[in-house]
Each structure stands twice: as structure tokens, then as C-alpha cells.
Amino acid sequence: MTRNRAGVAAVLSGLLVVASQPALAQSTASSSTEEAIWGLNFELLAVAIPITILVEAILFYTVWRFRSSNVEEAKPTKENRRLEITWTIATAIVLLFVGIGAYGVLAQDDVSGQGEADMEVQVFAERYAWSFEYPDQNVSSNDQLVIPVNQTVKLNITSKDWLHAFHVPELGLKSDAFPEQSNYLVTTPQQTGTYQLYCAEYCGAGHSVMMSEVNVTTQEKYESWLAAQQDDAVENSTAE
């Protein structure tokens, strides 16, 4: 009996470790937005694991306790008001915790797009490409979004033709792009690197190739890139 219980406990522990591995593996966030999302994930995981252990323990105990075919078949319970009140209150408490935790993240200025930013970038979606404009620097880019690390950036996202979705999973960024409407994301990238940008809303035959890159770089390299883009713009205007 003791061995059986130990075996069940080992199986449950293994399943929980496997299930929580993706969240536990995320140690360093690439942006402030991703940090907020993973913080919420860890809070929910802290509640989900004990509940899972309790439910599975009850399930395995019930299967083991009534495993014998000699046990008289139980009569169905028609009503148990105490049990119904108990699980209703327990469910309400869990949902209240989830709601408060989610609201705490969604209400943050970075997530809601209402926060102050060091710079702003206009993001345009169209079938099947992305383009970016830096209004304060009078610069535009059609191949990648370049932003400096540790600087708060506001993204003004819209579409020129159709419904699209701006999605950078590694930075925890996602927002719909509608024609004649702007959605905002505010984030602070915390690690340099190149991150893949996808369209996350089916938009036609070329949807799968509607990709770009977000290049998070140092302030010095960002300023050099801006200068190069401005020089190219001057040369193009002169040539015309």
C-alpha cells in the first residue's frame, strides 16, 4: 500500500514538473511586457499546482479506495447542499484571484498602451509586408523595426488595407492592426537581439510570408542606423 502511494506521488510529481517546465524555463524577460506576462503566469501556476495536486490526489484515492468489485454499489446522491456551496465558493475564490491578477497586468500603462514613452514608432501593416516610420526622426524603414535597448517605445499600429495582427512572441507583444484605427503598445526592450515579427491574423494567400524583424540594439548603434537612414533619404530626394 505504501509503495502504491509512493508510486502515485512520483507520477504526479513528474507530470507537474513536465507541465510547468515551459514557465520555469523562462528566467530572463526580453521586454517589460514579457516580464509582466510571465509574472502573471507564475502567479497562476502557484495556484494551479496545489489545486491540481488536490484534485488528482482525490481522484487516485477514490479509484484505489473503491477498486474492489465486492464493494456494494453506491446509490446516486440527489442533493448535497453543503458540497454544492463548498465548490461554488472555492471556484469563486479561484476566479477572483485570476481576475485580480489579470487586471493587475492589463491595467499597467505598458500593457494598455497609455504609458509615457521615450520614442514613438508608426507601424503599418499591408498585404503582405510591414513598414515603420519614426515621426520624430523623419525616418522610415521597410525591412526591419530598429529600437534601442532599455528605452521605452510606443508602437502606433494600424493597417493600410486589411485586418492584420502585429505579433512578436519573444518580446511578449501582440496587437490587432485595423484600417483607419490605431492600437498602441508600450514596451521597454531589455535585451539586445533580433526578434521575429509575424502577422498573427489570416489575411490572404501571402499571410505565411508576412514577416519582418525587430532589431533591439544599443543606443550607439541605433543612432548610427538613424543617421544612415537619414543620409539615404537625403540622397534619394536629391536624385529625384
C-alpha positions as CSV (number, residue, x, y, z in Angstrom):
1,M,0.0,0.0,0.0
2,T,2.8,2.4,0.9
3,R,4.6,1.6,-2.3
4,N,1.5,2.2,-4.3
5,R,1.0,5.6,-2.7
6,A,4.7,6.5,-3.3
7,G,4.4,5.4,-6.9
8,V,1.3,7.6,-7.4
9,A,3.0,10.6,-5.8
10,A,6.1,10.1,-8.0
11,V,3.9,10.0,-11.2
12,L,2.0,13.1,-10.1
13,S,5.3,15.0,-9.3
14,G,6.7,14.0,-12.7
15,L,3.6,15.2,-14.6
16,L,3.6,18.6,-12.7
17,V,7.3,19.1,-13.5
18,V,6.7,18.4,-17.2
19,A,3.7,20.7,-17.3
20,S,5.4,23.6,-15.5
21,Q,8.7,23.3,-17.4
22,P,8.0,26.0,-20.1
23,A,7.2,28.6,-17.4
24,L,10.1,27.7,-15.1
25,A,12.5,27.8,-18.1
26,Q,11.7,31.5,-18.7
27,S,14.2,33.1,-16.4
28,T,15.0,36.4,-18.1
29,A,12.4,38.6,-19.9
30,S,13.3,40.2,-23.2
31,S,11.0,43.2,-22.5
32,S,8.9,44.8,-19.8
33,T,5.7,43.5,-21.4
34,E,7.0,39.9,-21.4
35,E,8.1,40.3,-17.8
36,A,4.6,41.3,-16.8
37,I,3.0,38.4,-18.7
38,W,5.4,35.8,-17.2
39,G,4.9,37.3,-13.7
40,L,1.1,36.6,-14.1
41,N,1.9,33.1,-15.4
42,F,3.9,32.3,-12.3
43,E,1.2,33.6,-10.0
44,L,-1.4,31.4,-11.8
45,L,0.9,28.5,-11.7
46,A,1.4,28.9,-8.0
47,V,-2.3,28.4,-7.6
48,A,-2.8,25.8,-10.2
49,I,-0.2,23.4,-8.9
50,P,-1.8,22.9,-5.4
51,I,-5.3,22.6,-6.9
52,T,-4.0,20.0,-9.4
53,I,-2.3,18.0,-6.7
54,L,-5.5,18.1,-4.6
55,V,-7.8,17.1,-7.4
56,E,-5.5,14.3,-8.7
57,A,-5.0,13.0,-5.1
58,I,-8.8,12.8,-4.6
59,L,-9.2,11.0,-8.0
60,F,-6.4,8.4,-7.3
61,Y,-7.6,7.8,-3.8
62,T,-11.2,7.3,-5.0
63,V,-10.0,4.8,-7.6
64,W,-7.9,2.9,-5.1
65,R,-10.4,3.0,-2.3
66,F,-13.3,1.6,-4.3
67,R,-11.3,-0.6,-6.6
68,S,-12.7,-3.9,-5.2
69,S,-15.6,-5.4,-7.1
70,N,-17.0,-6.6,-3.7
71,V,-17.9,-3.1,-2.6
72,E,-21.7,-2.5,-2.7
73,E,-22.6,-0.2,-5.5
74,A,-23.3,3.3,-4.1
75,K,-26.7,5.0,-4.6
76,P,-26.5,8.2,-6.6
77,T,-26.6,11.4,-4.5
78,K,-29.6,13.5,-5.3
79,E,-28.7,16.6,-3.4
80,N,-25.8,17.7,-1.2
81,R,-26.2,21.4,-0.5
82,R,-23.1,21.7,1.6
83,L,-21.0,20.2,-1.2
84,E,-22.5,22.5,-3.8
85,I,-21.9,25.6,-1.6
86,T,-18.3,24.5,-1.0
87,W,-17.4,24.0,-4.6
88,T,-19.2,27.2,-5.6
89,I,-17.3,29.3,-3.0
90,A,-14.0,27.6,-3.9
91,T,-14.5,28.2,-7.6
92,A,-15.4,31.9,-6.9
93,I,-12.2,32.3,-4.9
94,V,-10.1,30.9,-7.7
95,L,-11.8,33.1,-10.4
96,L,-11.4,36.1,-8.1
97,F,-7.7,35.5,-7.8
98,V,-7.3,35.1,-11.5
99,G,-9.4,38.2,-12.3
100,I,-7.4,40.4,-9.8
101,G,-4.1,39.1,-11.2
102,A,-5.1,39.6,-14.8
103,Y,-6.4,43.0,-14.2
104,G,-3.2,44.0,-12.4
105,V,-1.3,43.2,-15.6
106,L,-3.8,44.5,-18.2
107,A,-4.2,47.8,-16.3
108,Q,-0.5,48.6,-16.4
109,D,0.3,51.5,-18.7
110,D,2.8,49.4,-20.7
111,V,0.2,46.8,-21.5
112,S,-2.7,49.2,-22.1
113,G,-0.6,51.4,-24.3
114,Q,-1.3,54.5,-22.3
115,G,2.2,54.9,-20.7
116,E,4.7,57.6,-21.5
117,A,7.5,56.7,-23.9
118,D,11.0,57.9,-24.9
119,M,10.1,57.4,-28.6
120,E,7.2,56.5,-30.9
121,V,7.1,54.4,-34.0
122,Q,4.3,54.2,-36.5
123,V,3.8,50.6,-37.6
124,F,1.9,50.0,-40.9
125,A,0.6,46.6,-42.0
126,E,-0.4,45.8,-45.5
127,R,-0.7,42.7,-47.6
128,Y,1.9,41.2,-47.2
129,A,4.5,43.4,-45.6
130,W,5.3,45.7,-42.7
131,S,6.7,49.2,-42.8
132,F,7.8,51.5,-40.0
133,E,8.0,55.3,-39.6
134,Y,9.8,57.3,-37.0
135,P,8.0,60.7,-37.0
136,D,10.3,62.4,-34.6
137,Q,13.4,61.4,-36.6
138,N,11.8,61.7,-40.1
139,V,12.9,58.2,-40.9
140,S,11.2,55.2,-42.4
141,S,12.1,51.6,-42.9
142,N,10.6,48.8,-44.9
143,D,12.8,45.9,-43.9
144,Q,13.0,45.9,-40.1
145,L,11.9,47.7,-36.9
146,V,15.0,49.0,-35.1
147,I,14.7,50.2,-31.5
148,P,17.2,50.9,-28.7
149,V,17.5,48.7,-25.7
150,N,16.3,50.0,-22.3
151,Q,14.3,52.7,-23.9
152,T,10.5,52.9,-23.6
153,V,8.9,52.6,-27.0
154,K,5.3,53.3,-28.0
155,L,4.2,51.5,-31.1
156,N,1.3,53.0,-33.0
157,I,-0.1,50.1,-35.0
158,T,-2.5,50.4,-38.0
159,S,-3.3,48.8,-41.3
160,K,-3.4,50.2,-44.8
161,D,-5.8,47.7,-46.3
162,W,-7.0,44.7,-44.2
163,L,-7.1,43.1,-40.8
164,H,-3.7,42.0,-39.6
165,A,-2.1,41.4,-36.3
166,F,1.3,42.6,-35.0
167,H,3.0,39.7,-33.1
168,V,6.5,39.4,-31.7
169,P,6.3,36.4,-29.3
170,E,9.8,36.7,-27.9
171,L,9.0,40.3,-26.7
172,G,5.5,39.5,-25.5
173,L,3.9,41.9,-28.0
174,K,0.7,41.4,-29.9
175,S,-1.9,43.7,-31.2
176,D,-4.5,43.8,-34.0
177,A,-4.0,46.2,-36.9
178,F,-7.2,47.7,-38.3
179,P,-7.6,50.1,-41.2
180,E,-8.3,53.7,-40.2
181,Q,-7.8,52.8,-36.5
182,S,-4.7,52.8,-34.2
183,N,-3.8,50.4,-31.5
184,Y,-1.0,51.1,-29.1
185,L,1.7,49.0,-27.4
186,V,4.2,50.4,-24.9
187,T,7.2,48.3,-24.0
188,T,10.8,48.6,-22.9
189,P,13.1,46.0,-24.5
190,Q,15.6,44.7,-22.0
191,Q,17.9,42.5,-24.2
192,T,19.6,43.2,-27.4
193,G,18.9,40.8,-30.3
194,T,16.9,40.1,-33.4
195,Y,13.3,39.0,-32.9
196,Q,10.8,37.7,-35.4
197,L,7.7,39.7,-36.3
198,Y,4.7,37.8,-37.6
199,C,1.3,38.6,-38.8
200,A,-1.0,36.6,-36.5
201,E,-4.3,37.2,-38.3
202,Y,-5.0,35.3,-41.6
203,C,-5.0,38.0,-44.3
204,G,-4.9,36.1,-47.6
205,A,-2.7,33.9,-49.8
206,G,0.6,35.6,-48.7
207,H,-0.2,35.5,-44.9
208,S,2.5,32.9,-44.2
209,V,5.3,35.2,-45.7
210,M,4.2,38.4,-44.0
211,M,7.1,38.6,-41.6
212,S,9.7,41.1,-40.6
213,E,12.3,41.6,-37.8
214,V,12.6,43.7,-34.7
215,N,16.2,44.6,-34.1
216,V,16.9,45.7,-30.5
217,T,20.3,47.3,-30.4
218,T,22.4,49.6,-28.3
219,Q,21.8,53.3,-28.2
220,E,25.0,54.0,-30.2
221,K,24.1,51.5,-32.9
222,Y,20.6,52.8,-33.1
223,E,21.8,56.4,-33.6
224,S,24.2,55.2,-36.3
225,W,21.4,53.4,-38.0
226,L,19.2,56.6,-37.8
227,A,22.0,58.7,-39.3
228,A,22.4,56.2,-42.2
229,Q,18.7,56.2,-42.9
230,Q,18.6,60.0,-42.9
231,D,21.5,60.1,-45.3
232,D,19.8,57.7,-47.6
233,A,16.6,59.7,-47.6
234,V,18.6,62.9,-48.5
235,E,20.3,61.1,-51.4
236,N,17.1,59.7,-52.7
237,S,15.4,63.1,-52.6
238,T,18.4,64.7,-54.3
239,A,18.3,62.1,-57.1
240,E,14.7,62.8,-57.7
